[in-house]
Amino acid sequence: MGVLTALSICHLLNDLLQSMLPAIYPILKSNLRLDFAQIGMIAFVNSGTASILQPLVGFYTDRKAKPFSLAVGMGFTLTGVLLLALASRYAVVLVAAALVGMGSSIFHPESSRIARLASGGRHGFAQSLFQVGGNFGSSLGPLLAAFIVLPRGQSSLAWFSGVALLAIVILWRIGLWYRAHRSTVASRGGADTVAPTTAVRPDVRRALLLLLALIFSKYVYLASLTSYYTFYLISRFNLSVQSAQIHLFVFLAAVAAGTMIGGPVGDRIGRRKVILWSILGVLPFTLALPYASLAWTRVLSVAIGIILASAFSAIIVYAQDLLPGRVGMIAGLFFGLAFGIAGIGAAVLGYLADATSIFVVYRICAFLPLIGVLAVWLPRTTHSPA
């Protein structure tokens, strides 16, 4: 629990820093006179960098562990945050976004592997505890932006370098534990991972493709909220930027709660059931959101966050159960695709919002959870109930 708690705290700190970028989109849009398409491109560069690198990092560390890579990755994030605080040109913002994405690409695969090693067999619980830290960090970002960065300006982002330095210290200690753990396992003639030597079976490939389709549905819809929810609230309900950021915080806190719920429930009733209920079950709420009043928008956004977020822990552990010798690669693949799909989705939705309106974006995205019906065809695994 000590290692899992430390990982969760570091995930909180990492994703808090990551979430500062979308949280200050209104500032960047105003200061640099950006349009929605350029905002979408910033999200695309940030998420795309993480998307491309994460599976590669996971694939490499499955074969050659790097206990201190987590601290190095946080160094990239620290550099990106400091550069973002000083950026006065659009190109510099893109470079900063890429560095922050690189930090995330190194952090997630290896930390997910360490969480599984420290799980004691409760893989869903461990993955949820690890991820909920990230979700709470993501929800705190907009809140801190609303009360610290917005009143003081873009340069005040530099204050958050202390958060990155704290994370580096903790991650270095986790690296020491991981190195000692590997030495202990090796002395007993064991291994913490098993490099696969056989090809992936056709039924496993089919299941992975279905999971990727579900990730697409989940993260394009989440991109519509994390990147444009504040603009939607400001345009439709005439809220201030600070009030809109608080609403975004409430939604992201609901996402954190859903993440914590999904893993343990998957351990008990089966990850396949959680995945199906989570993605398809959110459909009535997403269909109602574009037509709701402000009060009902708050209620619906909380329900959407809780239900939709409960799937990701279940998806990660379900996929790792299918390919237990490729824990890091699977974590990198799915975390990377989540970031990449979110980035591409944000860019496409930005162009769509410029061409039509922000309201049209939410009416179209409301139907994305229909893809969740594909979960019916996921095979049952031997690691958890049906």
Secondary structure, DSSP 8 states (H G I E B T S, - for coil): -HHHHHHHHHHHHHHHHHHHHHHTHHHHHHHTT--HHHHHHHHHHHHHHHHHHHHHHHHHHHHS--TTHHHHHHHHHHHHHHHHHH--SHHHHHHHHHHHHHHHHHHHHHHHHHHHHTSTT-HHHHHHHHHHHHHHHHHHHHHHIIIIIHHH-GGGGGGGHHHHHHHHHHHHHHHHHHHHHHHHHHHTT--S-----S---HHHHHHHHHHHHHHHHHHHHHHHHHHHHHHHHHHHH---HHHHHHHHHHHHHHHHHHHHHHHHHHHHH-HHHHHHHHHHHTHHHHHHGGG--HHHHHHHHHHHHHHHHHHHHHHHHHHHHHSGGGHHHHHHHHHHHHHHHHHHHHHHHHHHHHHS-HHHHHHHHTTGGGGGGGGGG----SSS--
